[in-house]
Amino acid sequence: MPVEKGALASRSQRLLDLKPAPHFEAFMKGYMDQWSQDNPEGYVLIAVAENKLHSDAFAHRMQEALARPLPDWVMNYTMMTGDPRLQEVLAALLRHTFLKGFEVRARDLVISNGVTPLLDHLFFTLADAGEGVLIPAPYYPSFDMDLMAKDDVVPVPFYLVEDGDVTAQLAQAAAAAAEAGSPIRALLITNPNNPLGIVYSTATLKAMLEWSVKNGVHLVSDEIYALSVHGEATFVSMQRVAQGLVEEGALTQEGVDTHLHLLWGMSKDFGGSGLRLGVLHTRSASLKKVFGSISPFSQASNLLQYALTVVLSDLDWVDAWVAENQRQLALSYSAFSAALTEAGIPFTPATSAMFVWLDLRKWLPKQGWEGEAALWQRICDEARVVVTTGHSCHAAEPGYFRVCFAWVPAEALVVAATRLSAVLDGAADT
C-alpha cells in the first residue's frame, strides 16, 4: 500500500506493508460467534496466547486492592522506569519464584506498560536499522512486528537442534546472516517456548549464553511463561545459568551484565494481558541509563502499579495463585492432548506455557505454504476452529499449526479436537 504523497513520512511505508497474521481476521470474525454451552456451533478460538483459565481470581484480587483509599502518589508523577515501591515488590517476587538464589536488585528492574514496548525499546537501543536478531524458530509470530515496525531490525529465524552442537549452529546462522547483509547484534529466545510448549535444557542455555557473550552479542531472554510449567519439566532462568557460568569462571560478571537482559510480565503467568505490565531485568548501566530517557513513552499507570504493589506483596497468595494456575493448565492440556491422541492427530508433547504444536502435514491438500493456507482455511470454515498457521511462526516446513489452549475451557478443547478430526478425515478422502 503506497503512502499518499505528502501525507506521511516515508518511514511509514514499512508499517503499511506489514501484514497481520491471517488468524487475526478470523479471530475477530469468530469473536462475535464464540462456542459456549448455549452456542454449541460457535467458533472455538484457540489462536491467541492469552490465559483465561484463572484470570477471574486475579481480577477479584485487584478489585480488593483498588477498594482501598488511594495514596497521594498515585495521582502524581513517579519514576518513569517504575515506581520504587513496585520495583521492590517485584524484586522480592522474582527472588521468591523463578530467580530463587539470585540477587535480584530493585534498581535493576525497568517497569513498562507491557513486554512489547520493552522489546521495541530494547532493539531500538541494542541494534541499528538493518542489523539482525537471531531467533530460534518456530517462534512467537509478533516478534516480527516488535522488531521491524519502528526499529527496522531484521528477525533472523534459524532451526535449532538441541541434540546437536548448539554453538556451531549459532555461529553458522550468524555467519549466514552477516553474509546476507544483516550482522547479528542479539539473540532472542523465549523460554518456556512459544509455540512449542517446551523448556530449553540447561546445556542449551549455557551454550547460547557463552556464545553470545564471547561474540559480543546481546542475549534477550523472554521468560514471560516462567511460572507456567504444568508438566514434568524444570524451568531454569537464563539468569541462573549465567550465575553458574560466572561462578565456574567460564564467563566474567562484567560480560554477563553487559550482554544478558531478561523479560517477564503479568500477561501470561497471571492471566493479565489487558493490565499492560512488563518488566526488564538488566545490570547494564548504559542500558538502564537509556531506559531512563526512553521510558516516558511506555510508562505503566500509577493506578496499576499501586494495585500490583498491594497484590504481589503477599507472597503466600502468589504461591497459591501459581499452584492453582499450573493445576488448571495441566488439566486443560491433559484434556486436549487426550482428545488429540484419540483422534489420531499428532502433536509435540508440551510441558509448559499454553501451547500445543500440531503436526498436520499428512493432511495438506497440496505441497508448500499454499497447501497449509488451504488447510487452515478449511479448518476455519468447516470446523469453525481458529488456530495459528505454522507459516506465521516461521515453521521449518508447511503443515504445522499452533494451538493456544488456555483461551477456552477444557470442554471447548475437546469440541475442537472432534471437529478437527472430522475435517481431517474429510481431507484424507479428497
N, C-alpha and C positions, 0 to 999 in steps of 0.2 A: 504494500500500500504506500504510494508516494505521498510525501508531505506537500500540502498546498503551498505554493510559492509565497514566502514571507510570513507564513502562519506560525511555524515552529522552528526551533533551532535544528540544524542538520543532524545533531546527535540524537534527536528524537526518532530518526528513521529506524534505528535498530529496535527501539521499543515497539514501533508499529509492525515491524517484521516478525517479532517474536510471536509464535502461535501457542495458545494454550493446549494442553494435552486433551485429546478427544473426550476423555471421561468427564471433563468439567461440564461440557454442554449436556451430556447425557445425565449427569448427576442432577443438574438444575431441572431438567425435564422430569426426572423421577422423583425429585423432592416434593413436587406437588401431588404425587400419587404414590406414596410410600406404602410398602407392605405393613400390615398390622393384623391383629386378630379380627378386626372389623373390616379390613380391606385385604382379604387373602390373595387377591390377584394383583396387588400393587407391586411396585418395583422394590427389589431388595438392593439397597445401596451399600456396597462394600468396596468402594474405591477411594474413600477419603480417610487419611490417617488421623482419626480422632478416637479418643477413648471415652465412650459414653456409658460404660458399664456401671460405674460407681460415682459418676460426677455429681449426682444429686446430693450425696452425703457431703461432698466438699462444698457445694453451693450453700448448703444449710449452715455449715461451719462459718463460712464467710458472712452470711446474714447475721449470725450471732455476733461476730466481731464488729460489724458495722452498726449494730444496735446500740453500741456503747457511745458515750459522748466523744466527739472527735477532738483530739488535741489541737492546739492552735497551729502547730506547724503544718498541718495538712493543707491549710489554705494559703501557704506561702511557698516561696522557692526553697528548695533544699539542694543538696549536692547533685549536680547533673549526672554524675556516674552512679547515683544511687544514694538513698538516704542511709546515713551511717547506722541507724538502728536496724534496718533490714539487712544491711551488709553483715552485721554481727550475727543476726539470727540465721542467715543463710550459711555463713561460715560454720556455725555450730551444727546446722543440719547436715552439711556435707561431711564434716568430721565424724558425725554420728552414723552416717549411712555408707555410701559407696567410696568415700575417701577416708574411711576409718584408718587411723595410724599415720595419716599425713597431716602436716601442719597447714591447715587452710587459714590464711590470714584475711581478715575483712578487707584490708587495704588492697588486696589482690583481686577483688571482685568488682566487676562492672555490671550494673543492672540496667536493663533496657526494656523497651516495650515489645519484647519477643526476641527469639533467636534469629529470625530472618533479618532484622536490621543489624544485629551483631555481625552476621555473615557479610552483609553488604559493607559495613564499616571496616571489618577485618580485611577484606580483599581489596578495598579501596586503599588501605594502608600498606598491605603486605606485597601487592603486585601492581605493576604498571599495565596499562592497556596493551593487549596482545600477548602478555605473558600467560603461562599455563599453570593449571592446578590439576595434579593427578588425583583421580577419584576411582577407587576400586568399584567396578561395575558387576552386576546391575546396581543402580543407586537411586536415591530419592529424586523423583522427577524434577522437583522445583529447584534443585541445586543449579540447574542451567540458568533459570531466571535470576536466582540470587547472585550469580557471578557475572552474568552478561548484561543485565538490564541497565545498570548505571556504571559499573566498574569496567565493562568491556574486557573482562578477564576470560580466558579460554578454558572451559572444562575439558579435561583430557581423560576419557574413560580408559581403563585397562582391566584385563581379566586376570585377577589374582588366583593362583592355585596355591592354597595354603600348604599342601604337602610338598610343594616344590621349593626351590631356592628363592625365597622372598626378596632378598637383597638383589639378586640378579634380575628378577622380574621388574623391580623398581628402576634399576639402572637402565634396563633395556627400554622401558616405557619412557623414561625421562630423555634418553638419547633420541628416540624417535620423535618426541615432541619438539625437542630443540632443532632437529634437522628439518622439521616441518615449519619452523619459524616461531614456535612458542616455548621458549626456555622455561623450565619448571621453577616456580617460586614457592609452591606449597603442595603438601599432600593433605587431602581432606578425606577423613574416614568417618563413618557412622558406626558406632559400637555401643550397644547391640545394633544389628544391621537392619536397615530398611532398604530393600524389601524382603530379604531372605529370612528374617526372624531368628538369626543365629548370633553367637558371640565369637569374636576372634580369639584364637589361642594366645596364651602369654608369649609363646615363641614368636608368633607372627607380629605381635605388638612390639616386642623387643627389636626385631629386625627392622620394622618400619621406623621406629624412633632412632635407632642407631644410624641407619642410612640417612635419615633426614638431617640430623644434627651434624653428622660428619660431612654432608654435602651442602651445608648452609641453606637447607630447605625448611621452611616453616611447616610444622605438623599441627593441623587443626583437628581436634578430636571431638566430634559431635556425640555427646553421651546423653542425649535427651531421653533415651529409654533405659537409663542405668538402673532404675528401680522397678523395671517391668519384666524381670526374668520370671517365667512361670513354669519352666521345666527343669530337667536335670542338667543344669549348666551353671558355671561360675563366671560371673562378670568381673573382670579386672579393669579398673580405670587405667588409662594411659599415664595418668599422673602417678599412680602407684608403681607402674612399670618403670617410669623414669626415676623414681626414688631408689628402686632396687639397682638400676644400672649405675647411678651415681655412687651408691654405697659399694658396689663391686669395683668401681674405678673404671668402668667401661666408657662412661661419659662424665664430663665435668658439670658441676651445678650451673656454671655460667652458660654453657652451651644449651642445657635444658631450659633454663629460664628465658633465654633469648628466643628459642625456636618452638616451644610447646605451648599451645593455647587450647583450653578446654571449654566446651559449651554445654549448657544444661538449661532447663526451664520448666515451667509449670504446665505446658501444653499436653504432655503425654503421660508422665508418671502420676500426675494429679488431675488429669482429665480437664484441664483448664485452658484449652486453646483460645477461648474467647477472652481470657483475662489479659493476655498480652504481657508476659513477664519472662524475660530471658536473662541468663547470667553468663558472663565470660569470666573464666579464671585465667589470669596470666601474671607472671612475675617479671615480664619485660618492662623495664622502667620507661623506655621510649614509647612503647605501645600504650601504656597507661597514660602517658602524657598526651599522646594524640587523642585518646578517647576523652580526656578532659575537655578537649576543644570540640570534638565531633558529637559527643553525647547529647547536647541540647536538641539535636534533630530527632532523637528517638527516646526521650526520657519517659520512664514509666510514671503514671499518675501517682501523686502522693496518696490519694484515697486508696488505691490498690496496694501501694507499699505499706500503708498503715495496717490494712486488714491482714495482709500476709505476715506482717510482723507479729500480730496477735496470734494468728492461727498456727504458724510454723514454729513459734517459740515453745509450743507444747510437744516435746519430742516423744512422749508416750503416745499421744494422739497420732503423731506422724507414723510411729511404728505400727499402730493398729490399722491406719489407713493403708499403708504399703502392703501389709499382710493380706488385708481383705481385697485390695486391688489385684494382687498377684493370684489370689484364690479364684477370683472371678475371671481373670484372663485364662487361667488354666482350665476352668470349666467350659468356657466358650471354645477354646482351642480343641479341647477333648471332644466336644460335641461335633464340631465341624470336621475335624480330622477323621473321626469315626464315620461320619456320613460320606466323606470323600472316599474313604477306603472301601466302604460297602458298595459305592457306585463305580469303583474301579478307576477313579480319577487320580493320577499320580501327582505328588507334590513333594516339596522339600520339607522334611521334618523340622519343626520350629521349636525353640526353647525360650524365646524372648520377644519382647515388643508385642505387636498386634498384627503380624503379617503371616500369610501363607502364600508361598510361591508355587503356583500351579504349572504343571507341565502338560500342555495340550497340543504338543507338536504333531502327534499322530492323527489329530482331527483337522489339521489345516486343509482347507479345500484346494489350495494351490501353494506352491513353494514361494518363499520370500515374504517380505513385510506386507505385501498386498494380501497374501493369504491370511496373515494374522489379523489385519484390519477387517477382512471379510468375516472371519470367525467372531471377532469381538462384536461386530455389528449384529450378527445373528444372535449372539448371547444377549445383547441389549434388547433386541426387538422381539425375539421369540421366548427366551427365558425370563425376560424382564429383570435381569440381574446386571448391575453395573459394576465392572471391575476395571482395573488399570492395565493398559497394554504393556507388554514387555518392552516394546519399542520406546515408550515414554521413559522407561527405567534404564535404557541402554543395555538391554539384554544382549548376550553374545549372538543369539540366533532367534529367529521368529518362533512363536508358539508358546511363550511363557506369559503368565498373567499374574498380577499381584492382587491379593485379597486383603482388605483391612477388616479383621473380624470383630473389632471392638465397637463398631458403629451401630450395630443392631443386636437385639437379644439372641440368645442361642437358638430359639425356635426358628428365627428367620434364617439362620445359617443352614439349618437342616433343609428348610424350604429351598434355599439357594442351591445346595448340592443336588437335591432331587431334580430341580429344573435344569441345572447344568447337564445332568446325566441324560435327561430326555433330549435336549438339543444335540448333545454329542452323539447319542445313539442315532439320531436323525442324520447328522452329518456323516456318520460312517456308512449310512445306507445310500447316500447320494453319490 
